[in-house]
Amino acid sequence: MRSARITLRGPNASMIRESLLPEASKEIPRARVRLEGDDDALEIIIEADDTGALRAAMNAYLRWAAISESIGEEVG
């Protein structure tokens, strides 16, 4: 079992967490994802069966978080 914990801090953390929640509730092949944190921090906890699945899940969640923050900056 492989795992990673990614922490994002900043004023947009709760907005990013809310935007990622629908994805976290979906099943990902060979990986499980939990989102935790508070208003100023988001923790993305990923557990995967193998390194390839961990890398794929990390890339997806980091990309989605960056897109969410970018959209938040444009709207806000």
C-alpha positions, -999 to 999 in steps of 0.1 A, spaced: 0 0 0 13 34 -10 1 67 5 5 105 2 -7 134 22 -8 168 4 -15 199 24 -26 231 7 -28 263 28 -43 296 20 -75 317 19 -90 295 -9 -85 262 9 -122 257 19 -134 267 -16 -110 242 -32 -121 215 -7 -157 221 -17 -150 219 -54 -131 186 -49 -157 169 -27 -177 154 -56 -146 138 -70 -135 124 -36 -169 106 -34 -162 88 -67 -144 55 -68 -110 56 -84 -94 24 -96 -69 11 -71 -70 43 -50 -89 59 -21 -91 96 -14 -101 116 17 -103 153 21 -98 170 55 -89 204 68 -104 237 79 -109 272 65 -72 278 58 -59 243 50 -69 214 29 -54 179 33 -57 155 4 -50 120 17 -45 93 -10 -40 56 -4 -33 34 -34 -26 -2 -42 6 7 -62 28 36 -72 12 41 -106 -23 45 -91 -9 69 -64 8 90 -91 -23 92 -112 -45 102 -83 -20 128 -71 -17 143 -105 -55 144 -109 -62 160 -75 -34 186 -79 -46 195 -113 -82 199 -101 -71 219 -71 -51 243 -94 -81 247 -118 -104 254 -88 -81 280 -75 -77 296 -109 -114 298 -114 -119 311 -79 -95 340 -86 -113 348 -118 -147 348 -102 -138 364 -69 
